Structure formats: structure tokens, C-alpha cells
Amino acid sequence: MPISASVIISTYNNPHALEMVLCGLSLQTESPSEIIVADDGSTQETAAVIEKWQQIITPPVRHVWHEDIGNRKLKICNTAAKEATGSYLLFLDGDSVPHSHWVSDHMDATKNGTVLCGRRVRLGPNLSKIIDVSFVESKKLEKIIGPILFSALSKDTKRYLLGIRLPSWLARCFHPSERRLMGVNFSLHKTLFESVGRYPDFDDKIYETKENCREDAQLEIQLLRAGVHRYPLLNRAIVYHLYHPERQPNKNINDAIEKTYKDALLYRKLSKG
């Protein structure tokens, strides 16, 4: 029986970027069974973009929204995952445009009891500002010799090499080791997501100003404690992250998360004997 895939896009008040992401999903060589936009309280402008693309994209596009009362990305992602009808969940940030083989690369690599950890090409500010629907539809982002290369050579775009899609066997040769989970691009079976407790709940006060924290690391910590293997998916399942100014990270929170992560790694190593 084929695996059905639900794509979950997390977004917050960035309708232009979300439109580029939805456009990228409309070009997939393998369509997911559904697309769910997990919206952390955006305004009506975001809803209008979703309504537009609901009429364009073949798989159904659903909008899961809650009130904007702080950084509750993880909570809305949990809600979206719970409502997902697919047996496999693919997570994507709402500012990261997927390669046309993004879904198929994830689905080709699916393994029971494993989380697939992808990466992103970090588009520079100069390139990002000229990207529109026609740019994405023409697949200019996917050209090895094209706008991204020229942007990288001018020190605008970063991690250009991660945008070169390789055969799966060759990508595995270059990237044999586990990689850390990034919320921008990962996937796993829905049953695994549910069995490890989903994204954990947080003290709302920590995130009430939407501070820049590695909140996605909390899910990774739970996966580590459960002995889940993190399968690297570099130079496959490529996404292109649109530039935006980075928020100042909260060092205290990130340091605490990092300590917990290292403790989880040690726990897994000791539990294996």
C-alpha cells in the first residue's frame, strides 16, 4: 500500500514567501496527498494567499490557524499534524521554496523508525528580492549554472553546494553521518511523530515575544531519547531559504537547549551499551 504524504508548512505573517513555497509545491514531480499551512496567527493577507493557491494546486490545501499570542509555532504544528490524513509527514518552513523533487526525494528515502533530516540553501538578500512566482515556475533556482551560482560568487547566497542535487547513492557517500534536525526541512512517519510525544509544550512566557530560539531541537531531543536514527538527506530534498533579517537569538534559552541536546546524545550512547 503506497504511503500518503502530508506536507506541513509553518508560517507567520510572511505572505510573499508563503506564495513562493506554495508555487514550489505546485511543481512537484510527486504530489503529496495534502498540504496543510500551520499558521501561528497571521493576518488576513496570508489567508488570501492560501485561498488563491487552493484554486491552483491539485492536492487540497488546508489552513490551520490560531490566535497570535506569542511564539506558538510548535503548538500549531502539533495541531496540523493531528489533523493530517497522510501517514507520512513532511515539514517545511514558510520561507523555504522546495525543489521540484523535494517530495519525491523524501518519499524515496522513507524508513520506518527514522527521521529524514534535510538542509537548505541560504539565498542572499540581493537574489531573494527578485524572486517571484514566474522565477519559481521557471525553475531558475534549480539550475546549477544560474542565478544561485552567480549570487554565491558575489558572496550573496550561502551554501550553494547544498543546492546541487545528486543521485541518492552519491549523496549518501558524501554525507554518511547523522545530521541534526532542522525544522525547515525534515520528515517522518506520523505514528513516529505521535509516539515520541509530538512537539513538546512550552512555557508561553519564554516565547511570548517570538524570540529566536532553537525550539525545533526539543523534538530532536525526544527522538534521540527514543533511540530514533536521523538519516541525512543532504544534496537531496533541497529547499531554498528566502533571506530575511535574523532575530537576535536568546543565548540563555539556546544554551539550555544545547545542554539538554548533549545530555540526550549521551543518554542514547549509554543506552546502546
Salt bridges, closest charged atoms under 4 A:
GLU19 OE2 - LYS52 NZ 2.45
GLU34 OE1 - ARG62 NH1 2.76
ASP39 OD2 - HIS63 NE2 2.85
ASP40 OD1 - HIS66 NE2 2.76
ASP40 OD2 - LYS210 NZ 2.75
ASP68 OD1 - LYS210 NZ 3.60
GLU83 OE1 - ARG62 NH2 3.24
ASP93 OD1 - LYS73 NZ 3.57
ASP95 OD2 - HIS241 NE2 3.20
ASP95 OD2 - HIS244 NE2 3.09
ASP105 OD1 - ARG165 NH2 2.80
ASP105 OD1 - ARG236 NH2 3.10
GLU142 OE1 - HIS99 NE2 3.38
GLU178 OE2 - HIS229 ND1 2.96
GLU178 OE1 - ARG230 NH2 3.38
GLU178 OE1 - ARG268 NH2 2.57
ASP216 OD2 - LYS73 NZ 3.16
GLU220 OE1 - ARG180 NE 3.80
GLU220 OE2 - ARG230 NH1 2.66
GLU246 OE2 - ARG122 NH2 3.43
ASP255 OD2 - LYS251 NZ 2.65
GLU258 OE2 - ARG180 NH1 3.16
ASP263 OD2 - LYS259 NZ 3.15
